[in-house]
Amino acid sequence: MQLPLKTAPRTAAMEAVEDIVYGSVAGVVGKYIEYPFDTVKVRLQSQPDHLPLQYRGPVDCFRQSIRADGFLGLYRGISAPLVGAALENSSLFFWERIGRAAIYSSGYAPQHQPLPLSALWMTGAFSGAMTSLVLTPVELVKCKIQVPANPTLAAPLKPLAVIRDIWRHHGLRGFWHGQLGTLIRESGGCAAWFGSKETVTKLMREWNERRRAPPQQQQQQQQQQAEKGAAADEPLPLWQQAVAGASAGMSYNFLFFPADTIKSRMQTAPVGKAAGPKTTFGGEAAALWKQAGLKGFYRGCGITVLRSAPSSAFIFIVFDGLKKYLPMQ
């Protein structure tokens, strides 16, 4: 008879490496799913104040974009976002774990017990705030490729060319143009992302428990508690995992969408001699309100929330699946 292999105890370093590696893989998968919709979203958000709107809505933007550049044109500039997606998701899962460890260390929750939902929303906000520092430069390059200042260019802009242009005109600080918008979106949005996923997961587990057949009367109370604890550790059915992940993505994108709109407008502004004075977050918000009112802050919101459902569902399914079935030893 073959003896079971002894596995080494898992360490915090192994867990951190898993967060980085598996978060990167999950982020790349999600980015391929959502990127065409993200291109349309950015083009809708960044339409100029002083001209009639070029696109009547998401469907019209899809149609015009495909007519002009073909379907692959919707993937223009995806190389930088793929790197960004890997960095973003690995950073999110890594810093979320750091946030959990900090809460346990503070004594807010007992060790080796699940954190309350309020704490999970806090760890999500902390994770998003830290990740925003990594994400702003990547999104700046992505937005300038998706919406070039000179749309008549025959060839799409390359990431290195955009990076050189930003460096030449604005220096290192220029790569964090739009940081406030990213910070608001990521800290609030990631609180909702992690918090909604855990909230829906908890509700699904309770619903599954209620649907289970009642235990036989002769079972001891200790056995009932043991079975309940074991059920809580079991993975949810795949469709329930997808629902929890989709709810996370939709919450993330809807709740703080105006901040993302302002950020996109700031980051698609031209650089160099063609650019006017550098805009601020408040100035851009005031200009958009004057031009289009409240609805201007939600241009592209519908398509963004729609594409976030499958993308976020896949991210959590891939990440949780890799953590469960390919643990690093």
Backbone hydrogen bonds, N-H to C=O, Kabsch-Sander energy under -0.5 kcal/mol:
donor,donor_aa,acceptor,acceptor_aa,energy
15,E,11,T,-2.1
16,A,12,A,-2.2
17,V,13,A,-2.4
18,E,14,M,-2.5
19,D,15,E,-2.3
20,I,16,A,-2.1
21,V,17,V,-2.9
22,Y,18,E,-2.5
23,G,18,E,-0.7
23,G,19,D,-1.3
24,S,20,I,-1.6
25,V,21,V,-2.0
26,A,22,Y,-2.4
27,G,23,G,-2.2
28,V,24,S,-2.1
29,V,25,V,-2.1
30,G,26,A,-2.4
31,K,27,G,-2.2
32,Y,28,V,-1.9
33,I,29,V,-1.3
34,E,30,G,-2.0
35,Y,31,K,-2.1
37,F,34,E,-0.5
38,D,34,E,-2.0
39,T,35,Y,-2.4
40,V,36,P,-1.7
41,K,37,F,-2.3
42,V,38,D,-2.5
43,R,39,T,-2.1
44,L,40,V,-2.2
45,Q,41,K,-2.3
46,S,42,V,-1.9
47,Q,44,L,-0.9
51,L,48,P,-0.6
61,C,57,G,-2.3
62,F,58,P,-2.7
63,R,59,V,-2.5
64,Q,60,D,-2.7
65,S,61,C,-2.4
66,I,62,F,-2.5
67,R,63,R,-2.3
68,A,64,Q,-2.0
69,D,65,S,-2.7
70,G,66,I,-2.1
73,G,70,G,-1.1
74,L,71,F,-1.9
75,Y,72,L,-1.7
76,R,73,G,-1.5
78,I,75,Y,-1.7
82,L,78,I,-2.5
83,V,79,S,-1.7
84,G,80,A,-2.7
85,A,81,P,-3.7
86,A,82,L,-2.1
87,L,83,V,-2.6
88,E,84,G,-3.6
89,N,85,A,-2.5
90,S,86,A,-1.9
91,S,87,L,-2.3
92,L,88,E,-2.8
93,F,89,N,-2.4
94,F,90,S,-2.1
95,W,91,S,-3.0
96,E,92,L,-2.0
97,R,93,F,-1.7
98,I,94,F,-1.9
99,G,95,W,-2.5
100,R,96,E,-2.1
101,A,97,R,-2.5
102,A,98,I,-2.3
103,I,99,G,-2.0
104,Y,100,R,-2.4
105,S,101,A,-2.4
106,S,102,A,-1.7
107,G,103,I,-0.6
107,G,104,Y,-1.1
108,Y,103,I,-1.3
109,A,103,I,-0.7
113,Q,110,P,-1.3
119,A,116,P,-0.6
120,L,116,P,-1.6
121,W,117,L,-2.0
122,M,118,S,-1.5
123,T,119,A,-2.5
124,G,120,L,-1.7
125,A,121,W,-1.9
126,F,122,M,-2.4
127,S,123,T,-2.4
128,G,124,G,-2.5
129,A,125,A,-2.3
130,M,126,F,-2.1
131,T,127,S,-2.2
132,S,128,G,-1.9
133,L,129,A,-0.6
133,L,130,M,-0.8
134,V,130,M,-0.5
134,V,131,T,-0.9
135,L,131,T,-2.1
136,T,132,S,-2.0
138,V,134,V,-0.7
139,E,135,L,-2.7
140,L,136,T,-2.2
141,V,137,P,-1.9
142,K,138,V,-2.2
143,C,139,E,-2.8
144,K,140,L,-1.8
145,I,141,V,-1.5
146,Q,142,K,-2.5
147,V,143,C,-2.3
153,L,150,N,-1.6
162,V,158,K,-2.1
163,I,159,P,-2.6
164,R,160,L,-2.5
165,D,161,A,-2.1
166,I,162,V,-2.4
167,W,163,I,-2.5
168,R,164,R,-2.6
169,H,165,D,-1.8
170,H,166,I,-2.7
171,G,166,I,-0.6
171,G,167,W,-1.4
174,G,170,H,-0.7
174,G,171,G,-0.8
175,F,172,L,-1.5
176,W,173,R,-1.8
177,H,174,G,-1.4
179,Q,176,W,-1.8
182,T,178,G,-1.9
183,L,179,Q,-2.9
184,I,180,L,-2.5
185,R,181,G,-2.5
186,E,182,T,-3.1
187,S,183,L,-2.6
188,G,184,I,-1.8
189,G,184,I,-0.5
189,G,185,R,-2.2
190,C,186,E,-2.5
191,A,187,S,-1.2
192,A,188,G,-1.7
193,W,189,G,-2.2
194,F,190,C,-2.5
195,G,191,A,-2.0
196,S,192,A,-2.6
197,K,193,W,-1.6
198,E,194,F,-2.3
199,T,195,G,-2.5
200,V,196,S,-2.8
201,T,197,K,-2.2
202,K,198,E,-2.3
203,L,199,T,-2.3
204,M,200,V,-2.5
205,R,201,T,-2.3
206,E,202,K,-2.3
207,W,203,L,-2.2
208,N,204,M,-2.6
209,E,205,R,-2.3
210,R,206,E,-2.1
211,R,207,W,-1.4
212,R,208,N,-0.8
212,R,209,E,-0.8
219,Q,216,Q,-1.6
224,Q,220,Q,-1.9
225,Q,221,Q,-2.2
226,A,222,Q,-2.1
227,E,223,Q,-2.5
228,K,224,Q,-2.4
229,G,225,Q,-2.4
230,A,226,A,-2.3
231,A,227,E,-2.5
232,A,228,K,-1.7
233,D,229,G,-0.9
233,D,230,A,-0.6
234,E,230,A,-0.8
234,E,231,A,-0.6
240,Q,237,P,-0.7
241,Q,237,P,-2.2
242,A,238,L,-2.3
243,V,239,W,-2.0
244,A,240,Q,-2.3
245,G,241,Q,-2.6
246,A,242,A,-2.8
247,S,243,V,-2.4
248,A,244,A,-1.6
249,G,245,G,-2.0
250,M,246,A,-2.3
251,S,247,S,-2.1
252,Y,248,A,-2.5
253,N,249,G,-2.1
254,F,250,M,-2.1
255,L,251,S,-1.9
256,F,252,Y,-0.8
257,F,254,F,-1.2
260,D,256,F,-1.2
261,T,257,F,-2.3
262,I,258,P,-2.2
263,K,259,A,-2.2
264,S,260,D,-2.5
265,R,261,T,-2.1
266,M,262,I,-2.2
267,Q,263,K,-2.5
268,T,264,S,-1.4
269,A,266,M,-0.8
274,A,271,V,-0.6
275,A,272,G,-1.1
284,E,280,T,-2.5
285,A,281,F,-2.0
286,A,282,G,-2.4
287,A,283,G,-2.2
288,L,284,E,-2.1
289,W,285,A,-2.3
290,K,286,A,-2.2
291,Q,287,A,-1.8
292,A,288,L,-2.9
293,G,288,L,-0.7
293,G,289,W,-1.4
296,G,293,G,-1.0
297,F,293,G,-0.5
297,F,294,L,-1.4
298,Y,295,K,-1.2
299,R,296,G,-1.0
301,C,298,Y,-2.1
304,T,300,G,-1.7
305,V,301,C,-2.8
306,L,302,G,-2.2
307,R,303,I,-2.3
308,S,304,T,-1.6
309,A,305,V,-0.9
309,A,306,L,-0.7
311,S,307,R,-1.5
312,S,308,S,-2.6
313,A,309,A,-2.0
314,F,310,P,-2.4
315,I,311,S,-2.1
316,F,312,S,-2.3
317,I,313,A,-2.3
318,V,314,F,-2.9
319,F,315,I,-2.5
320,D,316,F,-2.8
321,G,317,I,-2.2
322,L,318,V,-2.6
323,K,319,F,-2.3
324,K,320,D,-1.8
325,Y,321,G,-2.9
326,L,322,L,-2.1
